[in-house]
Amino acid sequence: MNEKTEFLIAGDCGLIIKFGDTIDSETNNRIRSFCSVLEKKRIEGIVEVVPTFNSLSVYYDPCIIKGDRLIKKLSSLLKKSGTNSQDGGRTFIIPVLYGGEWGEDLNDVAAHAHLTAEEVIKIHSSTDYLIYMLGFLPGFAYLGGLDDRIVTPRLDTPRTKIHAGAVGIGGEQTGIYPLASPGGWRLIGTTPVKIYDESRDEPILYKAGDKIRFEPVTEEEFAEIKKQVEENRYTVKTVKGER
């Protein structure tokens, strides 16, 4: 077990395994690796495991397994499992119509960065963003990898409603609003893809450990993809490996 790994009690049916104090791909890899170990071991009493930036929450049934016994089991597994590298998951190619009515803050982001709107689009769509964790809304991915050149402060006054599919920048992060929601991120575009769809067997499109690559599309391509999505004919492209 890494010397930085520690257990914290989270109520009478939860534990938090802290893997460090930093947010980076190496720490995220260790968390995902241990998640895979737990999925295979299927320890009786564990109800759910939830990965975050630098920790793993483990929820359990105290009627089946006591907290101190679970800590001993998890500690033993951590010592044996080591740090197995993960394959990086899938990379989802997400089409985005940038600017205009679908990305009304693009010019503000460009002005803040002293760039043109076209340069912001090129920079934003030239990175494969690692999904560190999901939260806030079903399918809302916390992404790592935003280029420092386009880091932009959140709005001083958040919007009361942002449409589903909106792509935004908030400080050092970028992401997609999977559902209509209030929010303070700067909107630079919109994807017609349904990130969250409760009618699917797997409602959330991706998971922690996967990556997102934004692909600029024209208004015509956006309209066509949107139509295909509404008719359940569109399949999001995925690739393996890193760019």
C-alpha positions in Angstrom: 0.0 0.0 0.0 1.4 3.4 -1.0 2.5 5.5 2.1 0.1 8.2 1.0 -2.9 6.0 1.0 -5.1 6.4 4.1 -8.6 5.4 5.2 -11.2 7.8 6.4 -14.5 7.0 8.1 -17.6 8.3 6.3 -20.5 7.6 8.6 -21.6 4.2 9.6 -21.7 2.7 6.1 -19.0 4.4 4.2 -15.2 4.6 3.9 -13.0 6.9 1.9 -9.7 5.6 0.6 -7.5 8.6 0.0 -4.8 8.0 -2.6 -3.0 11.3 -2.3 -3.4 15.1 -2.3 -2.8 15.8 -5.9 -5.0 15.6 -9.0 -3.1 13.9 -11.7 -3.3 11.0 -14.2 -1.0 8.7 -12.1 -3.2 9.0 -9.0 -6.3 8.5 -11.2 -4.8 5.4 -12.7 -4.2 3.9 -9.2 -7.8 4.6 -8.2 -9.2 3.0 -11.4 -6.8 0.1 -11.0 -8.1 -0.6 -7.5 -11.7 -0.2 -8.7 -11.0 -3.0 -11.2 -9.7 -5.2 -8.4 -12.8 -4.6 -6.3 -15.1 -5.4 -9.2 -13.3 -8.7 -9.7 -13.2 -9.6 -5.9 -16.8 -8.8 -5.3 -16.4 -8.5 -1.5 -19.6 -9.4 0.2 -21.2 -6.4 1.9 -19.8 -3.7 -0.5 -22.7 -1.9 -2.1 -21.0 0.7 -4.3 -17.6 2.2 -5.0 -17.4 5.8 -6.3 -14.1 7.2 -7.7 -13.2 10.9 -7.3 -10.2 13.0 -8.2 -7.9 11.5 -5.6 -9.9 9.1 -3.5 -12.3 6.2 -3.7 -15.5 6.1 -1.7 -16.6 2.6 -0.6 -20.2 2.2 0.6 -21.1 -1.0 2.5 -23.8 -2.8 4.4 -22.8 -2.8 8.1 -25.2 -5.7 8.7 -23.1 -7.8 6.4 -19.6 -6.6 7.1 -18.2 -4.3 9.8 -16.1 -1.3 9.0 -13.0 -2.4 10.8 -13.1 -5.8 9.0 -13.6 -4.2 5.7 -10.7 -1.9 6.2 -8.5 -4.9 6.9 -9.6 -6.6 3.7 -9.1 -3.5 1.6 -5.7 -2.8 3.1 -4.6 -6.3 2.3 -5.9 -6.0 -1.3 -4.1 -2.7 -1.7 -0.8 -4.2 -0.6 -1.2 -7.1 -3.0 -2.6 -5.2 -6.0 0.2 -2.6 -6.4 -0.3 -0.1 -9.2 -1.5 -1.9 -12.4 -1.5 0.3 -15.4 -4.9 0.8 -17.1 -5.4 0.9 -20.9 -6.8 4.4 -20.8 -10.3 3.3 -21.6 -12.2 4.6 -24.7 -11.9 8.0 -26.3 -15.3 9.4 -27.3 -15.4 11.7 -30.3 -18.0 14.3 -29.4 -19.2 16.6 -32.3 -19.5 20.2 -31.3 -20.9 23.3 -33.0 -18.9 26.1 -31.7 -20.0 29.8 -31.3 -23.1 31.6 -32.3 -26.3 30.9 -30.5 -24.9 27.5 -29.5 -21.8 28.9 -27.8 -22.6 32.5 -26.9 -19.5 33.1 -24.7 -16.9 31.9 -27.3 -15.9 35.5 -28.2 -15.6 36.4 -24.5 -13.2 33.4 -24.0 -11.3 34.5 -27.0 -11.0 38.1 -25.8 -9.9 37.0 -22.4 -7.2 34.8 -24.0 -6.2 37.4 -26.5 -6.9 34.9 -29.3 -9.3 34.7 -32.2 -12.4 32.5 -31.8 -11.0 30.1 -34.4 -7.8 29.8 -32.4 -9.8 28.9 -29.2 -11.7 26.3 -31.2 -8.5 24.8 -32.5 -6.9 24.7 -29.0 -10.0 23.3 -27.3 -10.5 20.5 -29.9 -6.8 19.5 -30.0 -6.7 17.6 -26.7 -8.0 14.3 -25.5 -9.5 15.0 -22.0 -9.2 12.4 -19.3 -12.4 11.9 -17.3 -11.3 11.9 -13.7 -14.8 11.5 -12.2 -18.5 11.9 -12.7 -20.7 14.1 -10.5 -22.9 17.2 -10.1 -25.4 15.9 -12.7 -25.8 12.4 -14.1 -23.1 12.1 -16.7 -21.3 15.4 -15.9 -17.7 14.6 -16.5 -14.9 16.3 -14.6 -12.1 16.6 -17.3 -8.4 17.1 -17.0 -6.2 18.6 -19.6 -7.5 22.1 -20.5 -4.9 24.2 -22.2 -3.7 27.0 -20.0 -4.1 29.4 -22.9 -7.9 29.2 -22.7 -8.4 29.0 -19.0 -11.3 31.5 -18.3 -13.0 32.6 -15.1 -16.6 31.5 -14.5 -19.4 34.0 -15.0 -19.8 36.5 -12.1 -23.6 35.7 -12.2 -24.5 32.1 -13.1 -27.2 31.5 -15.6 -30.5 30.1 -14.2 -30.7 27.5 -17.0 -28.2 26.1 -19.5 -29.4 23.8 -22.2 -28.4 20.1 -22.3 -25.4 19.4 -24.5 -23.8 22.8 -23.8 -20.0 22.8 -23.8 -18.3 25.2 -21.5 -15.2 26.4 -19.8 -15.1 27.2 -16.1 -11.7 28.2 -14.7 -9.3 25.4 -15.4 -11.9 22.9 -16.5 -14.0 22.2 -19.5 -17.0 19.9 -19.9 -20.5 19.2 -21.1 -23.8 19.8 -19.4 -25.6 16.5 -19.9 -29.0 17.9 -18.7 -30.5 21.4 -18.5 -29.2 23.0 -15.4 -28.2 26.3 -13.8 -24.5 27.0 -14.2 -21.7 29.6 -14.4 -19.4 28.2 -17.0 -18.6 30.1 -20.2 -20.5 28.4 -23.1 -18.4 27.9 -26.2 -20.5 25.4 -28.1 -23.1 22.6 -28.1 -23.1 18.9 -28.9 -26.2 17.2 -30.3 -25.2 14.0 -28.6 -27.2 12.8 -25.6 -24.6 12.4 -22.9 -27.3 11.1 -20.5 -30.3 9.1 -21.8 -32.3 7.1 -19.2 -33.8 5.0 -22.0 -30.4 3.4 -22.8 -29.2 0.3 -21.2 -26.3 2.3 -19.9 -27.8 5.8 -19.5 -24.4 7.6 -19.1 -22.3 7.6 -22.3 -18.9 7.2 -20.7 -17.2 6.5 -17.4 -14.2 7.6 -15.3 -11.0 6.6 -17.1 -12.4 7.2 -20.6 -11.5 10.3 -22.6 -13.3 12.9 -24.6 -12.2 14.5 -27.9 -14.2 17.4 -29.1 -14.7 17.5 -32.9 -15.8 20.8 -34.6 -18.8 20.4 -37.0 -20.6 22.8 -39.3 -24.2 23.9 -38.8 -25.3 21.5 -41.5 -23.5 18.6 -39.8 -24.9 19.6 -36.4 -28.4 19.5 -37.8 -27.9 16.2 -39.4 -26.4 14.6 -36.3 -29.2 16.1 -34.2 -31.8 14.5 -36.5 -30.0 11.1 -36.3 -29.9 11.4 -32.5 -33.6 12.1 -32.2 -34.3 9.1 -34.5 -31.9 6.9 -32.5 -29.7 6.4 -35.5 -26.5 8.0 -34.4 -23.6 6.1 -32.8 -20.9 8.1 -31.1 -17.5 7.3 -32.6 -14.9 5.8 -30.2 -11.2 5.0 -30.5 -8.7 3.2 -28.4 -5.4 4.6 -27.1 -4.1 8.1 -26.8 -3.5 10.8 -29.4 
